Amino acid sequence: MASKRRLPQTGLLGRRTPPPEPVIRAHRKAKNTTPQKPSHLLLQIDHFPNPVTTIGCAIQEHLILGRSDPTSAIQVDIDLTEYHAAEYGVSRRHVEIVRKDNALWVHDLGSRNGTFLNDEPIGSELVRLQDGDTLILGGLVITIWFVFAEDHS
């Protein structure tokens, strides 16, 4: 019997909660000008029964998402342990987000419970991330938002 994936929790009228207004303004400005690389990511983590949590991180060349393990030397850049990652089936080193060719890409790192991007399974091949994509690690639902640095020149 196939395991049943939990559907993402949503806000009013079934829509996910958008990022804060300053982020939206910066995003609209960036979309109306020359293409920019996002400088940061906002990760909206849906860890039921708790409310959706948003965390931010600067984009590096490589970001590993997973959960910490105090008994081993495994290190991750974004530790999802406090969001019940183990209960959701998130591996210690679950996915990697890579900056390549002015875009962000994601791939699974051989996780036991798999990774889905917008409800499509992904494997070890790089798949391009888009602003607002939904990433499911095991059963943990994360919406990815891009943040663009404003040009003050």
MINUSE-912831 format. One record per residue (C-alpha): x, y negated, z negated; residue number from 1; residue in three letters. Coordinates in steps of 0.5 Angstrom, whole numbers, always signed. Layout:
<nodes>
xx / yy / zz / pos / code
X / Y / Z / NUM / ALA
...
</nodes>
This chain:
<nodes>
xx / yy / zz / pos / code
+0 / +0 / +0 / 1 / MET
+3 / -7 / +2 / 2 / ALA
+4 / -12 / -3 / 3 / SER
-1 / -18 / -3 / 4 / LYS
+3 / -25 / -3 / 5 / ARG
+0 / -30 / -7 / 6 / ARG
-3 / -36 / -3 / 7 / LEU
+0 / -43 / -5 / 8 / PRO
-3 / -47 / -10 / 9 / GLN
-6 / -54 / -7 / 10 / THR
-8 / -61 / -9 / 11 / GLY
-15 / -64 / -7 / 12 / LEU
-18 / -61 / -1 / 13 / LEU
-13 / -56 / +0 / 14 / GLY
-8 / -60 / +2 / 15 / ARG
-1 / -60 / -1 / 16 / ARG
+1 / -66 / -6 / 17 / THR
+5 / -71 / -1 / 18 / PRO
+12 / -74 / -4 / 19 / PRO
+12 / -80 / -7 / 20 / PRO
+10 / -87 / -3 / 21 / GLU
+18 / -89 / -3 / 22 / PRO
+20 / -83 / +0 / 23 / VAL
+14 / -83 / +5 / 24 / ILE
+16 / -90 / +7 / 25 / ARG
+23 / -89 / +8 / 26 / ALA
+21 / -83 / +12 / 27 / HIS
+16 / -87 / +17 / 28 / ARG
+22 / -92 / +18 / 29 / LYS
+27 / -86 / +20 / 30 / ALA
+22 / -83 / +25 / 31 / LYS
+21 / -90 / +28 / 32 / ASN
+28 / -91 / +29 / 33 / THR
+34 / -87 / +32 / 34 / THR
+34 / -80 / +29 / 35 / PRO
+38 / -79 / +23 / 36 / GLN
+40 / -74 / +18 / 37 / LYS
+36 / -73 / +12 / 38 / PRO
+41 / -75 / +6 / 39 / SER
+37 / -71 / +1 / 40 / HIS
+31 / -66 / +0 / 41 / LEU
+25 / -66 / -4 / 42 / LEU
+23 / -59 / -6 / 43 / LEU
+16 / -58 / -9 / 44 / GLN
+16 / -51 / -13 / 45 / ILE
+9 / -48 / -14 / 46 / ASP
+10 / -44 / -20 / 47 / HIS
+3 / -42 / -22 / 48 / PHE
+0 / -43 / -28 / 49 / PRO
+5 / -49 / -29 / 50 / ASN
+3 / -55 / -24 / 51 / PRO
+7 / -56 / -18 / 52 / VAL
+14 / -59 / -20 / 53 / THR
+18 / -63 / -15 / 54 / THR
+26 / -63 / -16 / 55 / ILE
+31 / -67 / -11 / 56 / GLY
+38 / -65 / -9 / 57 / CYS
+43 / -68 / -4 / 58 / ALA
+44 / -64 / +2 / 59 / ILE
+51 / -61 / +3 / 60 / GLN
+54 / -57 / +8 / 61 / GLU
+51 / -51 / +5 / 62 / HIS
+46 / -50 / -1 / 63 / LEU
+45 / -43 / -4 / 64 / ILE
+38 / -42 / -7 / 65 / LEU
+37 / -37 / -12 / 66 / GLY
+37 / -35 / -20 / 67 / ARG
+43 / -35 / -25 / 68 / SER
+45 / -29 / -28 / 69 / ASP
+49 / -30 / -34 / 70 / PRO
+52 / -23 / -34 / 71 / THR
+55 / -24 / -27 / 72 / SER
+60 / -29 / -24 / 73 / ALA
+54 / -31 / -18 / 74 / ILE
+53 / -38 / -17 / 75 / GLN
+48 / -42 / -14 / 76 / VAL
+47 / -49 / -12 / 77 / ASP
+39 / -49 / -14 / 78 / ILE
+38 / -45 / -20 / 79 / ASP
+30 / -43 / -19 / 80 / LEU
+30 / -39 / -26 / 81 / THR
+26 / -44 / -30 / 82 / GLU
+21 / -43 / -25 / 83 / TYR
+20 / -36 / -26 / 84 / HIS
+24 / -34 / -21 / 85 / ALA
+25 / -27 / -23 / 86 / ALA
+18 / -26 / -24 / 87 / GLU
+17 / -28 / -17 / 88 / TYR
+22 / -23 / -14 / 89 / GLY
+27 / -29 / -12 / 90 / VAL
+34 / -26 / -12 / 91 / SER
+40 / -28 / -15 / 92 / ARG
+43 / -31 / -8 / 93 / ARG
+36 / -31 / -4 / 94 / HIS
+37 / -36 / +2 / 95 / VAL
+42 / -41 / +4 / 96 / GLU
+40 / -48 / +7 / 97 / ILE
+46 / -50 / +12 / 98 / VAL
+47 / -57 / +16 / 99 / ARG
+49 / -56 / +23 / 100 / LYS
+48 / -60 / +29 / 101 / ASP
+45 / -66 / +26 / 102 / ASN
+39 / -61 / +23 / 103 / ALA
+38 / -56 / +17 / 104 / LEU
+37 / -49 / +18 / 105 / TRP
+35 / -43 / +13 / 106 / VAL
+37 / -36 / +13 / 107 / HIS
+36 / -30 / +8 / 108 / ASP
+42 / -27 / +4 / 109 / LEU
+39 / -20 / +4 / 110 / GLY
+34 / -21 / -1 / 111 / SER
+30 / -15 / -4 / 112 / ARG
+23 / -19 / -3 / 113 / ASN
+24 / -23 / +3 / 114 / GLY
+23 / -30 / +5 / 115 / THR
+18 / -33 / +9 / 116 / PHE
+18 / -40 / +13 / 117 / LEU
+11 / -42 / +14 / 118 / ASN
+8 / -35 / +13 / 119 / ASP
+13 / -32 / +18 / 120 / GLU
+19 / -27 / +16 / 121 / PRO
+26 / -29 / +17 / 122 / ILE
+32 / -25 / +16 / 123 / GLY
+39 / -27 / +17 / 124 / SER
+39 / -31 / +23 / 125 / GLU
+39 / -38 / +22 / 126 / LEU
+32 / -41 / +23 / 127 / VAL
+31 / -49 / +24 / 128 / ARG
+28 / -53 / +18 / 129 / LEU
+23 / -58 / +19 / 130 / GLN
+20 / -63 / +14 / 131 / ASP
+14 / -61 / +11 / 132 / GLY
+16 / -53 / +12 / 133 / ASP
+13 / -48 / +7 / 134 / THR
+19 / -43 / +5 / 135 / LEU
+17 / -37 / +1 / 136 / ILE
+22 / -34 / -3 / 137 / LEU
+19 / -27 / -5 / 138 / GLY
+13 / -30 / -8 / 139 / GLY
+15 / -37 / -10 / 140 / LEU
+12 / -42 / -6 / 141 / VAL
+17 / -48 / -4 / 142 / ILE
+15 / -54 / +0 / 143 / THR
+21 / -58 / +3 / 144 / ILE
+21 / -65 / +5 / 145 / TRP
+27 / -69 / +8 / 146 / PHE
+29 / -76 / +5 / 147 / VAL
+32 / -81 / +9 / 148 / PHE
+37 / -86 / +7 / 149 / ALA
+35 / -93 / +8 / 150 / GLU
+40 / -97 / +13 / 151 / ASP
+42 / -103 / +9 / 152 / HIS
+47 / -106 / +14 / 153 / SER
</nodes>
